[in-house]
């Protein structure tokens, strides 16, 4: 246990000097520290990078390129036994792979983002097309209903005008008939008045003649 502790302290010192600030005894740094350290490790140039093979068994997960051989050699150079150096390197690499795998699952790839954007653009274009088609359809229906309403109003106006003209013509006819009847009544009354006047004139003449005859006989 003391040997492991000393080896872990050496790993910590080695990680600080080589840019692998990943491991502490009894725990790990935060995810951001893992990402930053792994990025520095992947971008470093002093070592030849090779994929994990005999140290980390492939379990179907995504493997990242890590210079494990150089890390083992540096641990051995610091006095760490070979088996312990390999075990430490395997543990660090596994933690790095798991951490980067979790981070990778938290983000969307560029291809997936482009696919999502294309899908959204397609859905948006489809939605715009449906909205435009719906607006055109409703506008056509509204225009048709407006034309029908105008036609109905014009028809009602024509029917109302016809009824008004019909009533007006009937009233004029009745008025003319009433005028004719009144005119006939006035003519009849005038004729009767003339007849009575003539009768009175004849009676008056007869009375005057009778008086003259009476005077002559006396």
ABEGO torsion letter per residue (X at the ends): XAAAAAAAAAAAAAAAAAGBBABBBGEBBBAAAAAAAAAAAAABAABBBBBBBAABBBAGBBBBBBBAAAAAAAAAAAGBBAAAAAAAAAAAAAAAAAAAAAAAAABBBAAAAAAAAAAAAAAAAAAAAAAAAAAAAAAAAAAAAAAAAAAAAAAAAAAAAAAAAAAAAAAAAAAAAAAAAAAAAAAAAAAAAAAAAAAAAAAAAAAAAAAAAAAAAX
